[in-house]
Amino acid sequence: MAKTQTPMMPTGGKVLPKLICVLVGLVVLVIVVRHPSEAAAMFKVVGGAFVGVIEGLWTFVQRLAG
């Protein structure tokens, strides 16, 4: 029986996704440096929303399991 070759993931990548990530990182850095209290408040809101989503999914899985 012949071995099945698994395709390798490309290592290069396109420039646009990398550029977008760098720009988003710079924007976040500028917001944190120039407006630290507002950045902390935004992080707290986003973190709270993330925790809410995780808790909702966990409740769903628990009720689904019985």
DSSP file (Angstrom, degrees, kcal/mol; ACC not computed):
  #  RESIDUE AA STRUCTURE BP1 BP2  ACC     N-H-->O    O-->H-N    N-H-->O    O-->H-N    TCO  KAPPA ALPHA  PHI   PSI    X-CA   Y-CA   Z-CA
    1    1 A M              0   0    0      0, 0.0     2,-0.2     0, 0.0     0, 0.0   0.000 360.0 360.0 360.0 132.8    0.0    0.0    0.0
    2    2 A A        -     0   0    0      1,-0.1     2,-0.2     0, 0.0     0, 0.0  -0.485 360.0-110.2 -79.9 146.5    1.4    3.4   -1.0
    3    3 A K        -     0   0    0     -2,-0.2     2,-0.5     1,-0.1    -1,-0.1  -0.501  29.1-124.7 -72.3 142.8    1.9    6.1    1.6
    4    4 A T        -     0   0    0     -2,-0.2     2,-0.4     1,-0.0    -1,-0.1  -0.786  21.0-134.6 -89.9 127.9   -0.5    9.1    1.2
    5    5 A Q        -     0   0    0     -2,-0.5    -1,-0.0     3,-0.0     3,-0.0  -0.683  12.2-143.4 -82.4 128.8    1.3   12.4    0.9
    6    6 A T        -     0   0    0     -2,-0.4     2,-0.1     1,-0.0    -1,-0.0  -0.792  26.0-113.1 -90.1 134.0   -0.1   15.2    3.1
    7    7 A P        -     0   0    0      0, 0.0     2,-0.3     0, 0.0    -1,-0.0  -0.409  29.0-126.1 -68.1 140.4    0.0   18.5    1.4
    8    8 A M        -     0   0    0     -2,-0.1     3,-0.0     1,-0.1    -3,-0.0  -0.612  21.9-113.8 -85.4 144.2    2.4   21.0    3.0
    9    9 A M        -     0   0    0     -2,-0.3     2,-0.1     1,-0.1    -1,-0.1  -0.538  38.6-103.0 -73.8 141.4    1.1   24.5    4.0
   10   10 A P        -     0   0    0      0, 0.0    -1,-0.1     0, 0.0     0, 0.0  -0.423  27.6-158.8 -66.0 140.4    2.7   27.3    2.0
   11   11 A T  S    S+     0   0    0     -2,-0.1    -2,-0.0     2,-0.1     0, 0.0   0.703  74.9  61.9 -94.3 -21.6    5.3   29.1    4.0
   12   12 A G  S    S-     0   0    0      1,-0.0     2,-0.1     0, 0.0     0, 0.0   0.958  72.4-175.8 -70.8 -89.5    5.4   32.4    2.1
   13   13 A G        -     0   0    0      4,-0.0     2,-0.2     5,-0.0    -2,-0.1  -0.254  31.4 -69.5 107.0 162.9    2.1   34.2    2.3
   14   14 A K     >  -     0   0    0     -2,-0.1     4,-0.8     1,-0.1     0, 0.0  -0.496  31.5-130.5 -89.1 159.9    0.7   37.3    0.9
   15   15 A V  H  > S+     0   0    0     -2,-0.2     4,-2.7     1,-0.2     5,-0.2   0.850  97.0  66.4 -78.1 -36.1    1.8   40.8    1.8
   16   16 A L  H  > S+     0   0    0      1,-0.2     4,-2.6     2,-0.2     5,-0.2   0.909 100.2  47.0 -60.3 -48.3   -1.6   42.3    2.4
   17   17 A P  H  > S+     0   0    0      0, 0.0     4,-2.2     0, 0.0    -1,-0.2   0.903 114.8  48.2 -60.7 -37.8   -2.6   40.2    5.5
   18   18 A K  H  X S+     0   0    0     -4,-0.8     4,-2.2     2,-0.2    -2,-0.2   0.910 111.7  49.6 -66.3 -41.2    0.8   40.9    7.1
   19   19 A L  H  X S+     0   0    0     -4,-2.7     4,-2.5     2,-0.2    -1,-0.2   0.899 110.0  50.8 -63.9 -41.4    0.4   44.6    6.3
   20   20 A I  H  X S+     0   0    0     -4,-2.6     4,-2.7    -5,-0.2     5,-0.2   0.916 110.2  49.9 -63.3 -43.1   -3.1   44.7    7.8
   21   21 A C  H  X S+     0   0    0     -4,-2.2     4,-2.3     2,-0.2    -2,-0.2   0.908 111.6  48.2 -62.1 -42.3   -1.8   42.9   11.0
   22   22 A V  H  X S+     0   0    0     -4,-2.2     4,-2.4     2,-0.2    -2,-0.2   0.919 112.7  48.4 -64.6 -43.4    1.0   45.4   11.3
   23   23 A L  H  X S+     0   0    0     -4,-2.5     4,-2.4     2,-0.2    -2,-0.2   0.912 111.8  48.7 -64.9 -42.5   -1.3   48.4   10.8
   24   24 A V  H  X S+     0   0    0     -4,-2.7     4,-2.5     1,-0.2    -1,-0.2   0.913 111.5  50.9 -63.4 -41.5   -3.8   47.1   13.4
   25   25 A G  H  X S+     0   0    0     -4,-2.3     4,-2.3    -5,-0.2    -2,-0.2   0.904 110.6  48.5 -61.4 -41.9   -1.0   46.5   15.8
   26   26 A L  H  X S+     0   0    0     -4,-2.4     4,-2.6     2,-0.2    -2,-0.2   0.900 110.4  51.2 -65.4 -40.4    0.3   50.1   15.3
   27   27 A V  H  X S+     0   0    0     -4,-2.4     4,-2.5     2,-0.2    -2,-0.2   0.931 111.4  47.5 -62.6 -44.9   -3.2   51.5   15.8
   28   28 A V  H  X S+     0   0    0     -4,-2.5     4,-2.4     1,-0.2    -2,-0.2   0.914 112.2  50.2 -62.3 -42.5   -3.7   49.6   19.0
   29   29 A L  H  X S+     0   0    0     -4,-2.3     4,-2.3     2,-0.2    -2,-0.2   0.914 110.9  48.6 -62.1 -43.5   -0.3   50.7   20.2
   30   30 A V  H  X S+     0   0    0     -4,-2.6     4,-2.9     2,-0.2     5,-0.4   0.911 111.6  49.7 -64.0 -42.3   -1.0   54.4   19.4
   31   31 A I  H  X S+     0   0    0     -4,-2.5     4,-2.4     1,-0.2     8,-0.3   0.919 112.3  47.9 -63.1 -42.6   -4.4   54.2   21.2
   32   32 A V  H  < S+     0   0    0     -4,-2.4    -2,-0.2    -5,-0.2    -1,-0.2   0.892 116.8  42.7 -65.6 -39.3   -2.8   52.6   24.3
   33   33 A V  H  < S+     0   0    0     -4,-2.3    -2,-0.2    -5,-0.2    -1,-0.2   0.912 122.5  36.1 -74.7 -42.9    0.0   55.2   24.4
   34   34 A R  H  < S+     0   0    0     -4,-2.9    -2,-0.2     1,-0.2    -3,-0.2   0.830 133.4  21.9 -82.9 -31.7   -2.1   58.3   23.7
   35   35 A H     X  +     0   0    0     -4,-2.4     4,-2.4    -5,-0.4    -1,-0.2  -0.599  67.2 163.2-135.6  72.5   -5.3   57.4   25.6
   36   36 A P  H  > S+     0   0    0      0, 0.0     4,-2.3     0, 0.0     5,-0.2   0.872  76.2  49.1 -65.6 -37.6   -4.4   54.8   28.2
   37   37 A S  H  > S+     0   0    0      2,-0.2     4,-2.1     1,-0.2     5,-0.1   0.909 113.9  45.9 -70.1 -39.2   -7.6   55.1   30.3
   38   38 A E  H  > S+     0   0    0      2,-0.2     4,-2.6     1,-0.2    -1,-0.2   0.885 112.3  52.0 -67.6 -37.5   -9.9   54.9   27.3
   39   39 A A  H  X S+     0   0    0     -4,-2.4     4,-2.5    -8,-0.3    -2,-0.2   0.898 109.3  49.9 -64.3 -39.8   -7.9   51.9   26.0
   40   40 A A  H  X S+     0   0    0     -4,-2.3     4,-2.2     2,-0.2    -2,-0.2   0.904 110.9  49.2 -65.0 -40.5   -8.2   50.2   29.4
   41   41 A A  H  X S+     0   0    0     -4,-2.1     4,-2.2     2,-0.2    -2,-0.2   0.915 111.9  48.3 -64.8 -42.3  -12.0   50.8   29.3
   42   42 A M  H  X S+     0   0    0     -4,-2.6     4,-2.8     1,-0.2     5,-0.2   0.912 111.5  50.2 -63.4 -41.8  -12.3   49.4   25.8
   43   43 A F  H  X S+     0   0    0     -4,-2.5     4,-2.8     1,-0.2    -1,-0.2   0.888 109.6  51.5 -63.3 -38.4  -10.2   46.4   26.8
   44   44 A K  H  X S+     0   0    0     -4,-2.2     4,-2.3     2,-0.2    -1,-0.2   0.905 111.7  46.5 -65.2 -41.5  -12.5   45.8   29.8
   45   45 A V  H  X S+     0   0    0     -4,-2.2     4,-2.3     2,-0.2    -2,-0.2   0.936 115.2  45.5 -65.5 -47.0  -15.6   46.0   27.6
   46   46 A V  H  X S+     0   0    0     -4,-2.8     4,-2.4     1,-0.2    -2,-0.2   0.908 113.7  49.9 -64.4 -41.3  -14.1   43.6   25.0
   47   47 A G  H  X S+     0   0    0     -4,-2.8     4,-2.5    -5,-0.2    -1,-0.2   0.898 110.1  50.6 -63.3 -40.5  -12.9   41.3   27.7
   48   48 A G  H  X S+     0   0    0     -4,-2.3     4,-2.2     2,-0.2    -2,-0.2   0.894 110.6  48.9 -63.8 -40.2  -16.3   41.3   29.3
   49   49 A A  H  X S+     0   0    0     -4,-2.3     4,-2.2     2,-0.2    -2,-0.2   0.910 111.2  50.2 -65.0 -41.6  -18.0   40.5   26.0
   50   50 A F  H  X S+     0   0    0     -4,-2.4     4,-2.4     1,-0.2    -2,-0.2   0.919 110.9  48.6 -62.3 -44.2  -15.5   37.6   25.4
   51   51 A V  H  X S+     0   0    0     -4,-2.5     4,-2.7     1,-0.2    -1,-0.2   0.893 109.8  53.2 -63.3 -39.6  -16.2   36.2   28.9
   52   52 A G  H  X S+     0   0    0     -4,-2.2     4,-2.3     2,-0.2    -1,-0.2   0.899 109.3  48.1 -61.9 -41.3  -19.9   36.4   28.2
   53   53 A V  H  X S+     0   0    0     -4,-2.2     4,-2.5     2,-0.2    -2,-0.2   0.930 112.7  48.1 -64.8 -45.2  -19.6   34.5   25.0
   54   54 A I  H  X S+     0   0    0     -4,-2.4     4,-2.4     1,-0.2    -2,-0.2   0.918 112.7  48.3 -62.7 -43.5  -17.5   31.8   26.7
   55   55 A E  H  X S+     0   0    0     -4,-2.7     4,-2.5     2,-0.2    -1,-0.2   0.894 111.4  50.9 -64.4 -39.4  -19.9   31.5   29.6
   56   56 A G  H  X S+     0   0    0     -4,-2.3     4,-2.3     2,-0.2    -2,-0.2   0.916 111.6  46.7 -63.3 -43.6  -22.8   31.3   27.1
   57   57 A L  H  X S+     0   0    0     -4,-2.5     4,-2.5     2,-0.2    -2,-0.2   0.903 112.1  50.9 -64.4 -40.6  -21.1   28.5   25.1
   58   58 A W  H  X S+     0   0    0     -4,-2.4     4,-2.4     2,-0.2    -2,-0.2   0.912 110.5  48.6 -64.2 -42.4  -20.3   26.7   28.3
   59   59 A T  H  X S+     0   0    0     -4,-2.5     4,-2.4     2,-0.2     5,-0.2   0.907 111.1  51.4 -62.5 -42.0  -23.9   26.9   29.5
   60   60 A F  H  X S+     0   0    0     -4,-2.3     4,-2.2     1,-0.2    -2,-0.2   0.923 111.2  46.8 -60.3 -46.0  -25.1   25.6   26.1
   61   61 A V  H  X S+     0   0    0     -4,-2.5     4,-2.2     2,-0.2    -2,-0.2   0.895 111.8  51.1 -65.6 -40.0  -22.7   22.6   26.2
   62   62 A Q  H  X S+     0   0    0     -4,-2.4     4,-1.0     1,-0.2    -1,-0.2   0.921 113.6  43.7 -64.0 -43.3  -23.7   21.8   29.8
   63   63 A R  H  < S+     0   0    0     -4,-2.4    -1,-0.2     1,-0.2    -2,-0.2   0.842 112.6  53.0 -70.9 -32.5  -27.4   21.8   29.0
   64   64 A L  H  < S+     0   0    0     -4,-2.2    -1,-0.2    -5,-0.2    -2,-0.2   0.881 107.4  51.9 -67.5 -38.1  -26.8   19.9   25.8
   65   65 A A  H  <        0   0    0     -4,-2.2    -1,-0.2    -5,-0.2    -2,-0.2   0.716 360.0 360.0 -73.7 -20.5  -24.9   17.2   27.7
   66   66 A G     <        0   0    0     -4,-1.0    -3,-0.2    -5,-0.2    -2,-0.1   0.407 360.0 360.0 120.8 360.0  -27.8   16.8   30.1
